[in-house]
């Protein structure tokens, strides 16, 4: 074999070795790239407890004791398909609200993971959520879900502004936007809420303190108990924002509290608002239809100033996507002479803008006069 041939063989061997090394390097690079891509799919989202939660998918969402959150997910994303499980108390609001028409797929969500008012971890695992949303204060449930390997978001019901509904809802939209990358509706919501409050503040600037109505939020009403809300709860913020005096807060009530009828007589509110967390309706007060309680001597009852809080995309008392409408509705109830806009038209315009849905007159009426069944609460 001549030297030229030997050199050619040696060179060929080097080429083969190089090709082999390149193939191995290419394979290693491809595997590394795949690993990076797989890692990139997992994102760390900081929940409202300050915990970093690893999120990979957002196709299957389950919500627990944070009752308004299914509607908040829909508000932020324009979709309810991802909601595969929700608390029964969220479900009762959904099936008896306009949300059932906006996102009928949400009625397929399971409620089986809540048993006797508590989360059942086996049933939750059967639903197989990509993310589970729970009240930040429910440490037991959050711990159970985490131990089961379920990415769990702790979400606060009150923000730093002491239960200010619009700020609280904005914080939920911010978290949802971080998870989904969709922020358009959040920005629209903030703008709409600010505009509504500015209109109200301008009108109320002419109202003397002595002329402000005394207001009571009746959270729950049954033959067994009367529950009101006071300071550091949503009712107080609605009352302040719309120019009223919270008689329960003024008397030292904080949060929710059971009171007797004598206390309500003493307060004698000018206006009573009944939340959607009780089946009670204004007619029940007008006709003394709740247990043995006599409401007839109260100014609010005598003047027919008892109002059931509306139920749109969700109950309007806690934070909801309709919060700017709650401001306008309540301001008008408190001061009908000052706020002369057509509330039906305000609701229709809002739903067209935010939900791309044209409400009928009958649907607006159902929002303004929610049925008692929507208040179903699982103990």
Backbone torsions as a table, in degrees:
resi	resn	phi	psi	omega
1	UNK	NA	125.6	-177.6
2	UNK	-77.4	169.0	-175.1
3	UNK	-67.4	-33.7	-178.8
4	UNK	-65.2	-42.0	179.3
5	UNK	-64.9	-41.6	178.9
6	UNK	-63.3	-38.2	179.5
7	UNK	-66.7	-38.3	178.8
8	UNK	-63.7	-43.5	177.4
9	UNK	-60.5	-43.7	-178.8
10	UNK	-63.0	-41.5	-180.0
11	UNK	-65.2	-40.7	178.4
12	UNK	-63.2	-39.4	179.0
13	UNK	-62.2	-40.6	178.3
14	UNK	-63.9	-40.2	178.8
15	UNK	-63.1	-43.3	179.3
16	UNK	-62.4	-42.5	-179.9
17	UNK	-64.2	-41.4	-180.0
18	UNK	-64.3	-42.5	178.7
19	UNK	-61.7	-41.4	179.0
20	UNK	-62.2	-43.9	179.1
21	UNK	-64.7	-38.7	179.3
22	UNK	-64.8	-39.5	178.6
23	UNK	-63.4	-42.7	178.1
24	UNK	-63.9	-40.7	179.6
25	UNK	-65.8	-40.6	179.4
26	UNK	-63.1	-43.8	178.6
27	UNK	-61.2	-42.8	-180.0
28	UNK	-64.2	-40.4	179.3
29	UNK	-64.9	-40.7	178.9
30	UNK	-63.4	-41.5	179.1
31	UNK	-65.3	-40.5	179.4
32	UNK	-64.9	-40.8	178.3
33	UNK	-62.4	-41.0	178.3
34	UNK	-62.8	-40.4	178.8
35	UNK	-63.6	-41.8	179.3
36	UNK	-63.6	-43.2	179.8
37	UNK	-62.5	-40.7	179.8
38	UNK	-65.0	-40.6	179.4
39	UNK	-67.0	-36.5	-177.4
40	UNK	-63.4	-27.5	179.6
41	UNK	-68.8	-25.3	179.8
42	UNK	-90.4	120.2	-178.9
43	UNK	-115.8	145.4	177.6
44	UNK	-96.7	116.2	179.6
45	UNK	-110.3	129.0	178.6
46	UNK	-85.4	120.2	179.5
47	UNK	-82.8	-174.6	-174.7
48	UNK	-83.9	6.9	168.3
49	UNK	-100.2	0.0	-178.2
50	UNK	82.4	11.8	-179.8
51	UNK	-91.5	142.9	174.6
52	UNK	-87.9	121.8	-177.8
53	UNK	-114.3	126.0	-179.9
54	UNK	-79.1	121.5	-178.4
55	UNK	-120.0	130.5	175.8
56	UNK	-115.4	-48.1	-178.8
57	UNK	-119.4	157.2	178.0
58	UNK	-134.0	27.6	-176.7
59	UNK	-86.6	-19.6	-177.2
60	UNK	-131.8	104.8	-175.2
61	UNK	-111.4	132.7	175.3
62	UNK	-124.7	136.2	-178.8
63	UNK	-122.1	135.8	-178.0
64	UNK	-100.7	-122.0	-172.7
65	UNK	-69.3	-7.8	175.0
66	UNK	-81.2	81.0	-164.8
67	UNK	-59.4	-37.4	-179.0
68	UNK	-77.3	-7.8	-167.4
69	UNK	-65.2	-34.4	176.4
70	UNK	-54.3	-41.3	178.9
71	UNK	-70.8	-30.7	177.7
72	UNK	-67.3	-38.7	176.4
73	UNK	-61.4	-45.5	178.8
74	UNK	-62.4	-44.4	-179.1
75	UNK	-58.4	-43.6	-175.2
76	UNK	-73.9	-32.7	-171.4
77	UNK	-110.0	-19.9	-174.8
78	UNK	75.8	14.4	-177.9
79	UNK	-139.9	142.1	174.2
80	UNK	-114.8	2.9	-176.6
81	UNK	-63.0	-28.5	-177.2
82	UNK	-76.8	-17.6	-177.7
83	UNK	-78.9	101.8	-177.8
84	UNK	-104.2	-6.5	177.6
85	UNK	-156.7	141.4	176.8
86	UNK	-151.8	158.9	178.2
87	UNK	-61.5	143.9	179.1
88	UNK	-55.4	-32.5	179.7
89	UNK	-72.1	-28.6	171.3
90	UNK	-70.6	-39.4	-177.3
91	UNK	-64.5	-41.0	-178.9
92	UNK	-62.7	-35.1	176.7
93	UNK	-71.3	-41.1	-177.6
94	UNK	-63.1	-48.1	-174.6
95	UNK	-71.3	-17.7	179.4
96	UNK	-109.8	22.6	-178.4
97	UNK	-129.0	174.1	177.9
98	UNK	-65.7	-19.3	179.0
99	UNK	-60.9	-28.3	177.7
100	UNK	-63.8	-25.2	176.8
101	UNK	-91.2	-34.6	179.7
102	UNK	-69.9	-38.9	-177.1
103	UNK	-140.6	69.9	-176.6
104	UNK	-59.3	-21.9	178.8
105	UNK	-62.9	-21.2	-179.8
106	UNK	-69.1	-20.2	178.3
107	UNK	-72.6	-8.8	174.9
108	UNK	-86.2	-4.6	-178.5
109	UNK	-64.8	143.5	179.1
110	UNK	-82.8	144.6	172.8
111	UNK	-116.8	7.0	-171.9
112	UNK	-66.9	-17.2	-176.3
113	UNK	-79.5	-5.9	175.4
114	UNK	-106.9	116.8	-180.0
115	UNK	-121.5	122.3	-179.8
116	UNK	53.5	38.9	176.7
117	UNK	82.2	-0.8	-178.4
118	UNK	-122.7	150.6	179.1
119	UNK	-70.0	132.0	176.0
120	UNK	-101.7	112.0	-171.0
121	UNK	-65.0	-34.9	179.7
122	UNK	-64.6	-44.1	179.7
123	UNK	-67.1	-36.4	178.3
124	UNK	-64.0	-41.5	179.1
125	UNK	-65.5	-32.9	178.0
126	UNK	-63.9	-32.3	178.2
127	UNK	-73.1	-26.4	175.4
128	UNK	60.6	61.3	-178.1
129	UNK	-75.1	146.6	169.5
130	UNK	-76.8	-35.3	176.3
131	UNK	-142.8	139.9	174.9
132	UNK	-116.7	126.7	178.9
133	UNK	-103.1	131.3	-177.4
134	UNK	-143.0	156.1	175.5
135	UNK	-55.4	135.1	-179.3
136	UNK	-62.7	-24.3	-178.8
137	UNK	-82.8	-12.2	-178.0
138	UNK	-89.0	72.9	-174.7
139	UNK	-63.1	-36.3	-178.8
140	UNK	-62.0	-48.0	-178.3
141	UNK	-66.4	-42.6	178.9
142	UNK	-60.1	-43.5	180.0
143	UNK	-63.9	-42.0	179.0
144	UNK	-61.8	-46.1	-178.1
145	UNK	-65.6	-39.6	179.0
146	UNK	-65.0	-42.9	179.2
147	UNK	-62.1	-27.9	178.2
148	UNK	-82.3	0.9	178.0
149	UNK	82.5	18.3	-179.1
150	UNK	-95.7	121.3	175.7
151	UNK	-57.9	121.2	-171.1
152	UNK	-125.3	125.4	178.9
153	UNK	-99.1	121.2	171.9
154	UNK	-86.6	124.0	-175.2
155	UNK	-124.3	134.9	-177.9
156	UNK	-86.5	143.3	175.9
157	UNK	-87.8	-19.4	177.0
158	UNK	-119.2	139.8	175.4
159	UNK	-97.1	-169.1	-177.1
160	UNK	-69.2	-11.6	-177.9
161	UNK	-92.9	23.8	177.4
162	UNK	58.1	63.4	172.6
163	UNK	67.3	36.2	174.9
164	UNK	-80.9	114.6	-168.6
165	UNK	-59.6	-44.1	-177.5
166	UNK	-68.0	-39.2	178.5
167	UNK	-67.2	-38.5	178.6
168	UNK	-63.6	-46.7	-178.9
169	UNK	-64.3	-37.9	177.0
170	UNK	-59.8	-38.9	179.6
171	UNK	-65.3	-34.0	176.0
172	UNK	-68.5	-40.8	179.3
173	UNK	-65.6	-36.1	177.8
174	UNK	-63.8	-43.4	177.9
175	UNK	-64.0	-44.7	-179.9
176	UNK	-64.3	-38.6	178.4
177	UNK	-63.7	-38.5	178.5
178	UNK	-64.9	-36.6	-179.9
179	UNK	-73.1	-42.3	-172.1
180	UNK	-101.2	-18.2	-176.5
181	UNK	80.2	10.4	-178.7
182	UNK	-108.7	113.6	-174.7
183	UNK	-121.1	-3.5	-173.1
184	UNK	-59.5	-47.6	-176.4
185	UNK	-69.5	-30.6	176.6
186	UNK	-60.6	-47.3	-179.4
187	UNK	-64.8	-39.6	177.6
188	UNK	-63.3	-40.4	-178.5
189	UNK	-62.9	-46.2	179.8
190	UNK	-60.8	-45.2	180.0
191	UNK	-62.1	-44.2	-178.4
192	UNK	-66.5	-42.1	179.2
193	UNK	-64.0	-43.3	178.2
194	UNK	-62.2	-41.0	-179.0
195	UNK	-66.0	-42.2	179.1
196	UNK	-63.0	-43.8	-179.1
197	UNK	-66.5	-35.5	179.4
198	UNK	-64.1	-41.3	177.9
199	UNK	-62.2	-43.9	-178.8
200	UNK	-65.3	-45.5	-178.3
201	UNK	-61.3	-39.5	-179.7
202	UNK	-63.3	-43.0	-179.8
203	UNK	-69.4	-39.4	-175.4
204	UNK	-75.5	-11.9	179.9
205	UNK	-61.3	-20.5	-178.3
206	UNK	-93.3	-1.7	-175.0
207	UNK	-92.4	127.4	175.9
208	UNK	-75.7	150.3	-179.6
209	UNK	-57.6	-36.4	-177.8
210	UNK	-68.4	-18.0	-177.6
211	UNK	-97.7	0.9	-179.0
212	UNK	-73.8	138.5	-179.0
213	UNK	-72.7	145.0	174.1
214	UNK	-85.2	125.4	-170.3
215	UNK	-124.2	142.2	175.7
216	UNK	-126.8	130.2	170.9
217	UNK	-95.2	117.2	176.6
218	UNK	-94.0	103.3	-175.3
219	UNK	-75.9	-41.5	-179.9
220	UNK	-143.5	144.3	179.7
221	UNK	-148.5	116.5	177.1
222	UNK	-144.8	175.9	178.6
223	UNK	-63.6	-21.5	-175.5
224	UNK	-95.4	-28.3	-174.3
225	UNK	-156.9	148.1	172.0
226	UNK	-117.8	121.5	-176.3
227	UNK	-116.8	128.1	178.5
228	UNK	-117.8	169.0	174.9
229	UNK	-122.4	151.7	-177.7
230	UNK	-134.9	-133.8	-175.0
231	UNK	-64.7	152.9	176.7
232	UNK	58.0	35.6	174.6
233	UNK	-141.4	166.0	-170.8
234	UNK	-58.0	-37.7	-178.0
235	UNK	-57.3	-43.5	-179.2
236	UNK	-60.2	-40.8	-179.0
237	UNK	-67.9	-40.4	176.5
238	UNK	-61.4	-42.5	-178.3
239	UNK	-64.9	-45.1	179.0
240	UNK	-62.4	-43.3	-175.6
241	UNK	-67.0	-22.7	-176.3
242	UNK	-115.1	19.5	167.7
243	UNK	81.1	31.0	178.8
244	UNK	-114.9	179.4	176.4
245	UNK	-117.0	122.2	-179.9
246	UNK	-82.3	103.3	-173.9
247	UNK	-66.3	-32.2	179.4
248	UNK	-71.5	-43.5	178.0
249	UNK	-63.2	-40.4	178.3
250	UNK	-61.5	-29.0	-179.3
251	UNK	-88.1	2.4	176.2
252	UNK	97.7	5.6	177.6
253	UNK	-73.0	133.0	176.6
254	UNK	-121.2	134.2	-179.7
255	UNK	66.5	-141.0	176.9
256	UNK	-99.5	143.8	-179.3
257	UNK	-152.9	137.6	173.1
258	UNK	-78.5	133.9	179.8
259	UNK	-131.9	165.5	176.4
260	UNK	-97.2	169.4	-175.4
261	UNK	-67.3	-30.3	179.9
262	UNK	-61.5	-37.6	179.0
263	UNK	-65.8	-40.4	178.8
264	UNK	-66.9	-36.7	175.4
265	UNK	-59.4	-42.2	-178.1
266	UNK	-64.2	-40.5	179.2
267	UNK	-70.6	-38.8	-179.0
268	UNK	43.3	66.7	-176.0
269	UNK	-66.4	151.4	174.4
270	UNK	-77.6	-32.1	-178.3
271	UNK	-136.2	138.7	174.0
272	UNK	-121.5	128.6	173.8
273	UNK	-108.6	131.7	179.0
274	UNK	-105.1	125.3	-177.4
275	UNK	-75.0	174.2	177.9
276	UNK	-89.2	10.7	177.8
277	UNK	-97.0	9.4	175.6
278	UNK	-138.3	142.7	177.8
279	UNK	-68.6	-13.2	-175.5
280	UNK	-56.3	141.9	178.4
281	UNK	-121.4	160.4	177.3
282	UNK	-51.5	-38.2	-179.3
283	UNK	-60.7	-29.8	178.8
284	UNK	-65.5	-31.9	176.3
285	UNK	-79.7	-38.9	-179.3
286	UNK	-64.9	-29.9	-176.5
287	UNK	-108.5	9.0	-177.0
288	UNK	53.6	47.6	-176.3
289	UNK	-92.9	12.3	-179.8
290	UNK	-114.4	106.3	178.9
291	UNK	53.6	-136.5	-179.4
292	UNK	-106.2	14.7	-177.4
293	UNK	-74.5	139.4	178.2
294	UNK	-109.7	111.2	-178.0
295	UNK	-97.7	-3.8	-165.6
296	UNK	-64.7	-22.8	-176.7
297	UNK	-86.7	-8.4	-178.0
298	UNK	-75.8	140.9	179.7
299	UNK	-59.3	-39.7	-179.2
300	UNK	-60.7	-36.4	-179.2
301	UNK	-77.2	-45.4	-179.3
302	UNK	-60.6	-34.0	-177.5
303	UNK	-97.4	10.7	179.2
304	UNK	55.5	46.4	178.8
305	UNK	-114.7	48.9	173.4
306	UNK	-113.9	125.8	-172.8
307	UNK	-129.3	134.5	172.6
308	UNK	-83.4	128.3	-179.9
309	UNK	-65.7	134.6	-178.2
310	UNK	-63.4	166.3	178.0
311	UNK	-136.3	106.2	179.8
312	UNK	-106.9	-110.3	175.6
313	UNK	-65.4	-24.3	172.1
314	UNK	-159.6	177.5	175.1
315	UNK	-57.7	136.0	-175.1
316	UNK	-82.7	-12.2	-178.9
317	UNK	-69.0	-51.7	175.6
318	UNK	-79.4	-179.6	176.6
319	UNK	-58.1	137.5	178.1
320	UNK	-154.1	167.3	178.2
321	UNK	-66.8	-14.5	178.9
322	UNK	-97.9	14.9	-174.7
323	UNK	-55.5	-40.0	176.4
324	UNK	-60.6	-31.5	176.7
325	UNK	-70.2	-37.1	177.4
326	UNK	-59.7	-41.4	177.4
327	UNK	-58.4	-48.9	-177.2
328	UNK	-66.5	-42.3	-178.7
329	UNK	-63.3	-45.7	-175.9
330	UNK	-72.6	-36.3	176.8
331	UNK	-60.6	-39.9	179.6
332	UNK	-69.1	-38.0	177.3
333	UNK	-65.6	-37.8	-179.6
334	UNK	-72.7	-36.4	-175.5
335	UNK	-138.0	73.3	-177.2
336	UNK	-60.7	-28.3	-179.3
337	UNK	-76.3	-26.6	-178.6
338	UNK	-84.4	-36.8	-174.3
339	UNK	-112.7	95.6	-171.9
340	UNK	-102.9	15.1	177.7
341	UNK	-69.3	161.2	178.6
342	UNK	-87.3	108.4	-174.5
343	UNK	-65.0	-32.5	177.1
344	UNK	-60.8	-43.2	-179.8
345	UNK	-70.9	-34.4	176.8
346	UNK	-61.7	-42.7	180.0
347	UNK	-66.7	-44.2	179.9
348	UNK	-60.4	-45.2	-179.3
349	UNK	-63.5	-39.8	-179.3
350	UNK	-64.2	-44.3	-177.6
351	UNK	-69.7	-31.7	174.6
352	UNK	-67.5	-42.0	-177.5
353	UNK	-69.8	-46.9	-172.3
354	UNK	-92.0	-31.6	-174.2
355	UNK	-117.8	2.0	-179.8
356	UNK	51.6	44.0	-176.8
357	UNK	-134.4	130.0	179.6
358	UNK	-96.6	107.7	-177.9
359	UNK	-73.6	144.8	170.4
360	UNK	-86.6	167.5	176.5
361	UNK	-60.9	-37.3	179.8
362	UNK	-65.9	-37.8	179.2
363	UNK	-69.7	-37.6	175.5
364	UNK	-62.5	-41.9	178.9
365	UNK	-62.2	-37.0	179.3
366	UNK	-68.6	-30.2	176.0
367	UNK	-70.1	-44.2	-176.4
368	UNK	-75.9	-20.8	-178.9
369	UNK	-132.1	72.4	-175.7
370	UNK	-66.1	148.2	-179.9
371	UNK	-76.3	156.5	-179.2
372	UNK	-63.4	-30.7	-177.2
373	UNK	-60.8	-24.1	-179.2
374	UNK	-69.9	-10.9	-178.4
375	UNK	-94.4	7.0	-177.2
376	UNK	-55.1	128.3	-179.7
377	UNK	-126.8	128.0	178.2
378	UNK	-87.9	124.3	-179.8
379	UNK	-80.3	NA	NA
